Amino acid sequence: MLSNIQILPEVASTMAGKVDALYFFITAVSVFFFLLVMLLVTFFAIKFRRRSKDERPEPIHGSLKLELLWTVIPFILGMAMFGWGAVLYFDMFTPPVEGMNIYVVGKQWMWKIQHPEGNREINELHVPVGTPVKLIMTSEDVIHSFFVPAFRMKMDVLPGRYTTAWFEATKPGKYHLFCAEYCGTKHSQMTGSVYAMEPVDYQDWLERESVATLSMAQAGEQLYNQLGCGTCHAQEAEPRGPSLYGLHGRAVELLTGNAITADDSYIRESILLPAAKLVAGYGPLMPTYKGQVNEEELLRLVAYIKSLNLDTEDSTSESRGGKELKEHRNE
């Protein structure tokens, strides 16, 4: 009977064991010093109790060695916990370069999930084992929190901005997904499941579920054309708007003289509030699309603009290859 009692959730990600190790270390140190203090309090209460009304205790002058001992030891343990926790924190919030991106939109009271290939899920997330998965998340209404106990991963999902988290599943299985931030009447029902699958099984699922669907970048391109974005943002910079090719991840010089990295949040803000950070050399000509596109459509537009980086690299490689071929022919 006791063997069926599970104190902690299953360990199913690369970070779960590391989180548990730190947790057990802090718990062990806390329990040790709690028992030590209780034991010493009991011992001193008995040893130095007042045995008669006339008894007067001897004055205690203290000990420098003892003072240093109970100052240095807690300091070393505290710094060890801090250093260990800091390293773990940066590991948890620095996703690997390789891996896959999955887009999550929280909404009362469901999780809407989009894969780059175009697959869409509600309250379910399918991922391959052994592949780092980066979640790019936002909310349509209130604050939510994406929590998978078996992965020891939790991240708040905020309206009006993107937050990211990552995990790498280590074994196949079905794992619980919760919203860990009170978000309204049906907060307790905002649950789901994460299915970790072998890479072959995941590819089979991906192909089976992606019939007649566009990838996120393709859907974003359709929306981009419907909104007429290409009128001002061509491959070469136009007088009305800068080029978006190769934009993602590049430093952009602003009208204020400052520079900012064009990440997902910057692109999102530029679509909804184009006058917030004007690019140097351009005026406030772009209209706002706030209220015209929802969060899912914004994610598709961002995915398409990110894909323009690949198009730029391909065209650069082709032009470089053509130039080398021409030089070879001339020789």
C-alpha positions, 0 to 999 in steps of 0.5 A: 500500500505504501509503495503506491503513495507518490510523494513527488511527481514523476521525474520526466525531464532533464531538469526535473532531477536537478530541481529535486536535488536542490530541493532535497539539499535545502530540505535536509539542511533545514531539517538538520538545523531544526533538530539541532536547535530543538535538541540544544534548546532542550539540553540547555533548558535542563542543564542550566535550569534554576534549581533554587530561589537563591541560585544565581548563574555564573556570568558568561563572557562568550566565545569568539570561536563559537561566534565565528563558527555559527556565523561562518557555517550558515554563511557558507551553506547559504551561499552554496544554496544561492550559487546552486540555485542561480546556476539552475535558474539560468539553465532553466531559463536559457533554452538550447539553440537547437530544438523546436518552438511551440506557441501557446495561447492561454484563454479562460479556460483552455490552452490553445497550442500551435506547432510550427508545422501547422498542427493545432491542439487544445489542452493537449501538447504532443512533443518528441522525447529527447528534443528541447522544446521552447514554449513561446506563450501569451494570454488573450485575457488574464494571467495564467501559468503553464505548469507541468509538475513532471517536468518541474517547469512553470511559467506565467503566461501574461496578456500583452507580452510573450514569455518563454520556457523550455523543457526536454522530456526524457521518457514517453508518457502522459503528464498532467498540465495545469494552470497554476495562477488563479484565473477565474471561475473555472480555473480548476478546470483549466487542465490538460495533458502533455504526451511525450512520444518517441521521435518516430511516433511523434513524426507519425502523429505530426503527419497524421494530424497535419493533413491539409493544414498550413504551417504557421509561417505559411498561414502568417504569409497569407495573413501578411498578404491579406493585410497588405503589409508587403505594400510598405515592407518589401524585400528592399527597404522602401521609403514608407517602411523598412525591410523585414527580411533578416529582421529577427534577431538583428539590432535595429536602430531607433529614431531616438538613437537607441538600438533594440534587438528585434525579438518576438516581443518587438515584432508583436509590439510593432504590429499593435503599437507601431509608433512605440519604437520607430525605426530611424529614418521612418515616420509614424505612417503605419496604422495600428492593427490592434483589435484587427488580429488576435493573439494566434494570428499575431503568432503566425505573423511573427512566425512568418517574419522569422521565416524571412531570415531563412529566405534571406540566408537561402538567397544569399547562399544562392547568389554566392553560389552563382557568383562562384559558378560564374567565376569558375566559368570565366576561368 
